[in-house]
Amino acid sequence: MTHLRMFVASPGDVPEERSAVREVVARVNMQIGDRVGIVIDLVEWPTSILPGIGLESQEVINRQVGKCDIFVIIFWKRLGTPTNNHLSGTVEEFEAAYDAWKSDSKTQVYVYFSRRPFYPTLEELPEVRRLLAFKRQISRRGVLCYVFDSIMEFENKLHDHLSLHLLQLKELTEPGGEGLVLRELPDNRLFRRAFREGLDDARDLGIIYCDLDHFTDLKNALYEKKKDWITAIRRSNELLAHIATTIFGTVGNRGHVFRYAGDEFAVLVLNRHASTVTALAKQIRAAVEKEGDFEGFHITASIGVACTPAVPAGLDMRERAEDATYVAKLTGRNRVVAAPLSQDQEELIREARERGNS
C-alpha cells in the first residue's frame, strides 16, 4: 500500500472546513484508496503536530510537517497571525508548499477560498483587505485558487480533486481516444500565460467561461447506480472528454480552448468583435446541449462572456466572465450571459452568496 502525506493549513477561522477535510479523506480512502492501493495520511494542526521548542511556534510546526505529497490551504475571512518572516503562519505554510512544487512538480497544492457570508466589523476589515491582496498576489504567480460558497461545495470539490489525483497516479485512465484530448488540453496556467500575452499584443480580447451544469450530480448518480466510485469517476470523465472534444471542435481556429479546472473550460478569443465572441459562446452552448445526453442525464453548460471594450482589459477579465457564468446558473442554467453585469445581476450574485448558494 502506497501512503501519501497530505498537510492541511489554514487560519483558525475554518473549523467546519477542517472537519470536512477529515471526512472527505476518510471517504476517498475507503471508496478509492483501498481499491487502487494508495491511501492518504492526513497531517494537520493540532492532531498531528506535537508540542516543541523553536525560535517561534511556526518553526516547530514547519519542522514536523516535513515532505508532503499534497498540500491543502484554506482561507475564509482571515490571513492569520504574522510570523517573523511571512504575513502569517498559513502564508508561510503556503510558501513551503509552493517551494515543494517548484522542486517536484508532482507535488499537489490545492488552495481554496471560502465565500461563505460573514459580516466583518470595522476592526476586521483590514484583515479582509490583507487576505484579498494575498489572493491577488498568488493568482499573478500562476496559482489557481478554487473558490466555494458552501461547505457542501467545498466537500464536493475536494473529493473530486483527491479522487482524480489517486486515479491519475494509478493510471486507471487508458491513453488514447477522447481521453487523450482531455488530458492534453492546455490548463489554467497556460491560459493565464496566453491571456497576459493577449493583453500585451491583441487589439481586442474576449473570454468565454464555460461551466457544465449538474456535473457533480451526474457523478453522484453514477455512483448510486454502480456502487463503485472508480467506475463512476471514469464514466463521468468519459463524458467530460466528449464535451471537451465538442467544445474544441466548435471553436476550431476562432479561439484557444483551455481546461480551466475540473468541468470548467475557458476559451480565449483574440482580435474579434465582441458580438462574434458572444455568437461563438452561443454556438458552444448549443453544441454541449446537443451532445450532453449520458447515462440518463442531460448535461448542459452555463457560459459567461467578457470582452473588450465593454469590459476594460485587465487581469480581472476572467473573474468578470466567471461572474457572468454564475448569473447564467442562477437564472436557469444552459444559457449565455455577457459582462458587464447589470445592477440587478450584481445584486442577484450578492444575495446568492449571502445565502451560501453555489
Number of C-alpha atoms within 10 A of each C-alpha: 9 10 12 15 16 21 23 21 23 27 19 15 15 16 11 9 20 18 12 19 19 13 13 21 22 16 14 20 20 13 16 20 23 13 12 18 13 18 21 19 17 19 19 18 15 9 8 12 15 10 9 12 10 10 8 11 13 18 17 16 22 15 12 14 20 10 15 17 19 25 25 20 21 24 23 22 24 22 26 19 13 14 16 12 9 13 16 19 24 25 22 20 23 23 13 17 25 18 13 20 17 11 10 11 11 12 18 20 22 20 20 20 19 19 18 18 17 9 9 12 8 8 8 12 14 13 16 16 14 15 20 15 13 15 18 14 12 14 15 14 10 14 18 19 18 15 19 22 19 18 16 15 17 21 19 15 19 21 19 17 15 21 22 19 14 21 18 12 12 12 11 13 14 9 11 10 10 18 19 13 16 21 14 11 19 16 16 19 17 15 20 22 12 14 23 15 11 19 15 10 12 14 13 17 26 29 29 31 28 27 26 23 19 15 20 16 12 22 20 18 16 22 17 12 11 12 13 13 20 20 14 20 19 17 18 20 20 17 21 22 21 20 25 25 16 17 23 20 13 19 18 10 10 16 21 18 23 25 22 22 15 15 18 19 21 28 25 23 26 21 16 17 16 21 10 13 26 22 12 20 28 18 16 24 22 17 18 24 16 13 15 21 13 13 13 10 14 16 22 25 29 28 34 30 30 31 29 19 13 11 19 13 17 12 15 13 22 22 14 22 28 25 25 28 28 22 25 22 22 16 14 9 19 21 19 25 25 26 19 19 17 10 8 9 18 15 12 16 18 13 13 17 17 15 13 17 16 17
